[in-house]
Amino acid sequence: GDNVSAAAGRVSFVLGLQGPCSSVDTACASALAAVHWGSHAVRGSECTDALAMAVSLKLSPHGTLGAASAGMLSVDGRCKTLDARANGYMRSEAVGALVMRCGDEGVVVCGSAVRQDGRSASLTAPNGSAQRILLLAALGCARISIDEVGCTEAHGTGTGLGDPTEAGALAAIHGSRT
């Protein structure tokens, strides 16, 4: 069938996993949202281990054709994220998984946040103010300052609108020394 929740349930069934089980579809942020909810389940003692998995398969051309007609795809086939030459992104396929567990032997995300941008110039235009609030919420959840962050995962649209907005939000947080 085409019910995506069945995939999550099937993985839990095959691996004998118990605890929260759900499928997450938040477009570009699905994997990060799954990690967010999984880490909350482990920290909140809903389960001792959490498995966050992400799969992106482009089985139909409709999404690519729509993105191309909207001018969102790179014309030279290369995504130049956070580069002045950025001219769009490329749709791709991927599979990844992260096991989170409490204790020294596993990975637990110390802080995360999930948020929608709300109103912006368009559906695909980022909202810098909302992104700054999201970053501050994640830092607050982790109870750390921006100076303690060693690595940042960025959306990186490879566009002249998205990348500067995202970089500006990060720079504003770095500048505030929260």
Summary of the structure (lengths in Angstrom):
residues: 178
radius of gyration: 17.9
end to end distance: 47.4
largest distance: 49.5
contacts: 437
relative contact order: 0.13
helix: 39%
strand: 11%
